[in-house]
Amino acid sequence: MDETVTMDKDGVLRRMNTSYERIEAALDALTPQQWIAPRELGAWSARDVVAHLTYWLDRLVEEVDAVGQQKPPKEPSIGMSDADVDGANAQAAAAHGDETPPQTLGAFRRSFGQLVDIVRPLSWDDLAAVGRFEWLGQTPLWRVIAEDTWEHFDEHLPEIEAARGSGRQG
């Protein structure tokens, strides 16, 4: 289904919150050990996944805030190469490696809350504009938000849910 036909600002906020609530519920079901146990050798732990999501939320907060200020962000995500994305992902996971699960979760919650606070006052014209913000090219801001919130959360939700099966004492 083409979301642009039915999407509006309330729909963006609703999709963001619904997907966020699913992530929160999955995280609430984890034990501290399940938070930090990798599912398999070389795989991310739930903490790593949340650190990764937080990194991209923080970038998105900067990008959406820049729109509100009518200026380009310092480092727009649009146009990043695969190598840049891979490097950013590795850096994000490593940066939170010494944190406790509550610290990582707190950062995730703060980032999401900041994003909601920045998106809420924007108009649908700001969210749906095509070509208005040069750094976005022909991509409307709401699509960038979708990619780094509900689509990204939904992509990683199975990994967090799978963490419930890891870290069990046998």
N, C-alpha and C positions, 0 to 999 in steps of 0.2 A: 504494500500500500504506500502511496506517495504521501509522506507525512506533511509536505508543504501545503497540501490541500486542507488539512484539518488542524495544523499546528497554529497555536497562538501563544501569547506570553504565559497565560495560566497553564496551558498544556506543557510548556517547557518546564515551568516550576513543578508541576505535578509529576512529570516523568522523572525529573531530577530527584525529587523526594521519594517517590515510590521505589526507585532503584536503590537509592541510599538506604532506605529502611530495610530492604532485603539484605544488603551487605551487613548492616548493623545486626540484624537478627542472626545471620550466620556467624558473625564474630562473637556475639553474646553466647553462642552455644559451645564455644571452644574453651578447653581448659588451658591454663598457662603453658603446660607442656605442648599441647597441640598448636599453640600460637607460634612456637619457635622451632618445632620439628619439621624438617623438610620432608615432603611426601616421598621422595626418592632421591638417590644420590644426584647432586647437582641441581635439584629443583628448588624453587623458592619456598620458603616457609610462609605461613599466613602473615607473619609480621613483614616479611619481604614484600608480599603482594600489597599490603596496606601502605607500606612505605612508597612503593611504586605508584599506587593510586594517588597518594598525597603529593608526591612530586608533580604529577601532571595536573592535579587540582591547583597547586600553588602557581604553576605556569599559567593556567587558565584564569585564575584570579587576577594576575597581572594583565593578561590580555583583555579581559572584560573591563577591568578598571581603566585601561587605556582608552577603550571605546568611550566610556563615560566622560573621560577627560578630553576626548577628541584629539588623541595623539596616538602614534604607533607604539606598541610595546617594545621593550628593549630587545627581547629575543622571541619573535613570533614562532609558534610551533609549525605553522603552515610553511611548507617548503623544506622542512628538515629532511635530510637524507636518511636512509635506513641505518647507515653507520652512526649518524648523530643520535638517532633514536635509541639504538642499541647501547651506545655509550652513556646516554642520559639514564637509561633504565638501570644499567650496572651501577652507576654513580648513586642513583636514588636508593637502591637496595643497600649498598655499602654504607651510605651515610647514616642509616638507622640501625646498623648492625649491633651496636652496643646499647640500644634503648631497651627498656622493658616494654612488654606489650601495652601496659597502660599509657606509657609515653607515646608510643607509636599511634595508638588509637586516639589519644588526645590531639595529636597533630592532625590526624585525618579529620576528626570532628571539627576542629578549628578551621581548617581549610574549607571544608564543605560549608560551614556556617558563614564564612567570609564571602564565599561565592554566592550563596543565596542572598546575602545582604547587598551585594553589588548588582546582581541580576534584577532583583525586585523593583528598584526604581526605574530601570530602563523601559523605554517604550517598545511596543512591537515593531515600530519603524526602525529603532536601533537594532533590534534582534534580527529582523528580516531583510534589512537593506542589503542589496547586492551592488558592489562597485562603489559604495559610499566610503568605505575604509580601504585605502590602497593596499595595505598589508594583507587584507583578506582576499584580495582578488575578486573572483565571482562567487565566493563562498559566503553565505549569510552567517552572522555571528551565532545564531541559534544552532546551526549545524556543528560549529566548532564546540559549542557547549555540549551538544548531544554526544559527540565523539569522545569527549573527556569526562563525561558524567555517566548517563544511563547506559550508553553503548559500552563504555569501558568497564563500568561496574558489572554489567551483565556478562561481559567477556570473562571476567576474573571470578565471578561468584562461584562457578563450579570448583575452582581451585581452593577457595576458602571452605566450601562445603566438604571437599575431599580431605581437608586437614583434620576433620573430626575423626577420621579413621587412622590418623598418624599420631605418634607420640603416646600410644596406649602402653600401659605397663603390662607385661605379659608374665 
